[in-house]
Structures are given as C-alpha cells and as structure tokens.
Amino acid sequence: RRTVRVPAISVKIADIPTDEFSWRKYGQKPIKGSPHPRGYYKCSTVRGCPARKHVERALDDPSMLIITYEGDHNHLYRPQKAWD
C-alpha cells in the first residue's frame, strides 16, 4: 500500500492526474465526515492486473488529492501500439 498527495487538476473528482497506467473507475462511496466522495479504480492496462487505487480530496486542503495504491501490477507500463 502506497499513498501520495498530488494537486487536483480541476474541481471534479473524476479529473485525476494521469500516470503510466490506464485506470477504469468501478465505484464511488461517500466518506464519513467529508463532503467529498472517494473514487475506486482498477488497472485496465492489461486484463487481470490486480492493482487498484482510490482517490479522495484531502480534508485539510481540498486542492490536493490523496491517491492510495493497493496491490502490484503484474505487467510493465502501458503497452505501446504497433504504430507508435
């Protein structure tokens, strides 16, 4: 489990900063004591990858996102397309 804080790129929680993997949102839940929900994402770079992350706004600074990564990727970075 690894947690990082990054600046939010907009006011929408769906606008999360990109990284070297592709992610698919599979859920969202309200957080007790916070006006901001937590979004849940699965790695969709390679089928069957067990890596997950959840994203929420920081209570102490709503301009920051807290991203918590869980599990390890079973592959390298995003595969390159044949024409790249």
SULUR-V23459 format. One record per residue. RES is the residue in one letter. SS is DSSP state (hx for helix, st for strand, lp for the rest). OMEGA is omega as a letter, one per 20 degrees, with the letter a starting at -180 (NA if undefined). Layout:
BEGIN
RES|SS|OMEGA + RES|SS|OMEGA
END
This chain:
BEGIN
R|lp|a + R|st|a + T|st|r + V|st|r + R|st|r + V|st|r + P|st|r + A|lp|a + I|lp|r + S|lp|r + V|lp|r + K|lp|r + I|lp|r + A|lp|r + D|lp|a + I|lp|r + P|lp|a + T|lp|r + D|lp|a + E|lp|a + F|lp|r + S|lp|a + W|st|r + R|st|r + K|st|r + Y|st|r + G|st|r + Q|st|r + K|st|r + P|lp|r + I|lp|r + K|lp|r + G|lp|r + S|lp|r + P|lp|a + H|lp|r + P|lp|r + R|st|r + G|st|a + Y|st|a + Y|st|r + K|st|r + C|st|r + S|lp|r + T|lp|r + V|lp|a + R|lp|r + G|lp|r + C|lp|a + P|lp|a + A|lp|r + R|st|r + K|st|r + H|st|a + V|st|r + E|st|r + R|st|r + A|lp|r + L|lp|a + D|lp|a + D|lp|a + P|lp|r + S|lp|r + M|st|r + L|st|r + I|st|a + I|st|r + T|st|r + Y|st|r + E|st|a + G|lp|a + D|lp|r + H|lp|r + N|lp|a + H|lp|r + L|lp|a + Y|lp|a + R|lp|a + P|lp|r + Q|lp|r + K|lp|a + A|lp|a + W|lp|r + D|lp|NA
END
